[in-house]
Each structure stands twice: as C-alpha cells, then as structure tokens.
Amino acid sequence: MVEVLGRYSNLSDQAKRVRKVLEIVPDGSSKVNVRTPKQRQHRLKPAEIQDLIKNYKAGIGVLDLAELYKLNRGTVTDILKREHVERRVRGLGDGVDEAKKLYESGLSLVKIAKQMQVNAETIRLGLLKSGMTLRSRNGWKY
C-alpha cells in the first residue's frame, strides 16, 4: 500500500512532463480567426463572354475553356446556354457505323475509342443502342 501511495504522491515527475509539452506549443497570437475566407467571384465581362463563345465555336472544349477563364465547367455550360449557343453533339453521332465495323473486325472498345477520340463507354453505349450484342471479355463471366 505504501508503494502505491508513493507513486501517486510525488507529482514532480508529472510537472516536468507538462512543462515539456508547454514548451512544444509555439508562441503566437492567441486570437482565433473564426471567419472563413469568402469565395471570390470571377465574373466575365461581356467582351470575355463573346471571346469564350468564339473559342467554343472554334472547337475548344468546355473543360479547356473553364481552365482558360478560371471558371467551373458548369459555369461555362451555363454561359453557353444563357447565350443560346448550340452545343456540340457528344457521343458517336454518325460514327456508329464505323464503330460497328471496327468492333466486328475484332478491335476492343478501348482501341476503337482511342481511334475515334471518344471514351470507351461512349463506344459501348453507341453499339448497344444500335442493337449490337457485345462480346464477353476474356476471363469475365456473365
């Protein structure tokens, strides 16, 4: 019992540990900034909007325009809608027949997608919509 009381009655060791911890904490302002910084709005001037539309019609993609004008991609899309700009058709469009021929020749969806410069999922969906049955993948069970 004396041994147990001895361990807990001598607190000088604990004081040294607390002092070490306090030395670790940097000296700085105790003032806490509770406000979060406001989001800065980047509004395009009418001339910039016309320039964005011109670039889109010239073939620059929405993601590239968003990066160029420091906007969100959704904002670029909203601007194009608001200005009644006809959007480019995404997907295969008239390229379904070409994709069918390439797929029937044995090429994979990924290789066709690279060749046609679209996503492999776009190729897959285009082929399925056209009524084509896709091959099973090696090792995949359906």
Backbone torsions as a table, in degrees:
resi	resn	phi	psi	omega
1	MET	NA	-37.5	179.6
2	VAL	-64.4	-39.0	179.9
3	GLU	-62.7	-41.6	179.4
4	VAL	-64.9	-45.5	179.3
5	LEU	-64.3	-35.3	-180.0
6	GLY	-63.1	-40.4	-179.6
7	ARG	-64.0	-38.2	-175.2
8	TYR	-92.4	-10.5	-178.3
9	SER	-91.2	-20.4	-179.9
10	ASN	-98.7	100.7	-174.4
11	LEU	-97.3	5.0	-177.7
12	SER	-63.0	-34.3	179.0
13	ASP	-64.4	-41.7	179.3
14	GLN	-67.2	-35.8	179.0
15	ALA	-63.1	-38.0	178.2
16	LYS	-64.3	-41.0	179.4
17	ARG	-64.9	-42.4	178.8
18	VAL	-63.2	-41.8	178.3
19	ARG	-60.3	-41.3	178.6
20	LYS	-63.3	-41.9	179.4
21	VAL	-64.0	-41.6	-180.0
22	LEU	-66.3	-29.7	177.7
23	GLU	-70.6	-26.3	179.9
24	ILE	-70.6	-36.9	-177.5
25	VAL	-65.3	126.4	-177.1
26	PRO	-71.0	149.1	174.1
27	ASP	-79.4	124.3	-179.3
28	GLY	-161.6	-174.9	180.0
29	SER	-68.0	135.1	177.1
30	SER	-86.4	-2.5	179.1
31	LYS	-73.3	130.6	-178.8
32	VAL	-105.9	130.3	177.9
33	ASN	-87.0	106.9	-176.6
34	VAL	-92.3	-11.1	180.0
35	ARG	-87.2	136.8	174.1
36	THR	-87.2	148.5	-179.5
37	PRO	-65.7	143.0	179.8
38	LYS	-73.1	146.9	176.3
39	GLN	-73.9	130.0	179.7
40	ARG	-82.1	131.4	178.6
41	GLN	-88.8	132.9	176.8
42	HIS	-112.1	99.2	-179.0
43	ARG	-100.3	133.3	179.9
44	LEU	-84.4	142.7	174.5
45	LYS	-77.1	158.6	179.8
46	PRO	-52.5	-38.5	179.2
47	ALA	-65.4	-37.8	178.9
48	GLU	-68.2	-37.0	178.2
49	ILE	-63.8	-43.2	178.6
50	GLN	-64.8	-36.6	177.4
51	ASP	-65.8	-41.8	177.5
52	LEU	-60.5	-44.1	179.6
53	ILE	-63.5	-43.4	179.1
54	LYS	-60.5	-43.5	179.2
55	ASN	-65.7	-38.3	178.1
56	TYR	-64.3	-45.3	179.6
57	LYS	-66.0	-24.5	177.7
58	ALA	-78.5	-8.3	174.6
59	GLY	114.3	-0.3	178.9
60	ILE	-74.3	135.3	-176.8
61	GLY	-75.0	162.0	-178.4
62	VAL	-60.3	-43.4	-179.6
63	LEU	-63.2	-40.0	178.5
64	ASP	-67.6	-38.6	177.5
65	LEU	-65.3	-40.3	179.2
66	ALA	-60.2	-42.4	179.3
67	GLU	-68.8	-42.0	-178.2
68	LEU	-62.6	-42.1	-176.7
69	TYR	-97.6	5.1	179.8
70	LYS	56.3	50.5	179.5
71	LEU	-125.0	166.6	171.5
72	ASN	-77.9	149.6	-179.1
73	ARG	-61.0	-35.0	177.7
74	GLY	-65.1	-34.1	178.0
75	THR	-67.1	-40.7	177.5
76	VAL	-61.5	-44.8	178.9
77	THR	-61.9	-42.0	178.5
78	ASP	-62.2	-41.3	178.6
79	ILE	-62.4	-44.6	-179.8
80	LEU	-63.2	-39.9	177.0
81	LYS	-65.2	-46.8	-177.4
82	ARG	-61.2	-33.8	-179.1
83	GLU	-91.1	7.6	176.6
84	HIS	57.6	41.6	177.3
85	VAL	-86.8	128.7	179.5
86	GLU	-69.3	124.3	-178.0
87	ARG	-77.9	147.2	176.1
88	ARG	-70.2	143.3	179.8
89	VAL	-74.8	125.8	176.9
90	ARG	-92.9	157.8	178.4
91	GLY	104.7	-161.5	-175.3
92	LEU	-83.0	-32.6	-177.5
93	GLY	59.2	-121.3	-179.1
94	ASP	-80.4	-3.4	-176.3
95	GLY	-83.2	5.4	-178.7
96	VAL	-62.5	-41.8	-178.8
97	ASP	-64.1	-40.4	177.7
98	GLU	-64.4	-42.8	179.2
99	ALA	-62.6	-39.9	177.9
100	LYS	-59.7	-48.1	-179.1
101	LYS	-60.4	-44.6	-179.7
102	LEU	-65.3	-39.8	-179.6
103	TYR	-67.8	-40.9	178.7
104	GLU	-67.3	-25.2	178.9
105	SER	-77.3	-7.5	175.5
106	GLY	111.0	-4.2	179.3
107	LEU	-68.7	150.9	177.4
108	SER	-81.0	164.9	178.5
109	LEU	-60.8	-39.1	-178.8
110	VAL	-64.8	-43.6	-179.7
111	LYS	-66.9	-39.0	177.3
112	ILE	-64.3	-42.9	-179.2
113	ALA	-61.2	-42.9	178.7
114	LYS	-63.7	-42.2	-178.8
115	GLN	-65.6	-38.4	-177.5
116	MET	-93.4	-0.6	177.5
117	GLN	58.9	47.3	173.4
118	VAL	-136.4	177.0	179.0
119	ASN	-78.4	148.1	179.3
120	ALA	-61.2	-34.1	178.3
121	GLU	-65.7	-33.3	176.4
122	THR	-63.9	-42.2	177.4
123	ILE	-62.9	-47.6	-178.6
124	ARG	-58.5	-47.9	-179.0
125	LEU	-65.3	-39.9	178.8
126	GLY	-62.4	-42.1	179.1
127	LEU	-67.6	-40.9	178.8
128	LEU	-65.4	-41.7	179.2
129	LYS	-64.5	-29.3	179.5
130	SER	-80.1	-0.9	176.8
131	GLY	92.7	7.4	-177.9
132	MET	-81.1	142.6	175.4
133	THR	-94.7	129.6	-176.9
134	LEU	-87.5	150.5	177.1
135	ARG	-70.3	152.9	173.2
136	SER	-78.1	149.7	179.6
137	ARG	-82.4	145.9	-179.3
138	ASN	-56.9	125.5	176.4
139	GLY	86.4	-7.8	-179.6
140	TRP	-95.6	133.1	178.1
141	LYS	-100.3	135.0	178.9
142	TYR	-110.1	NA	NA
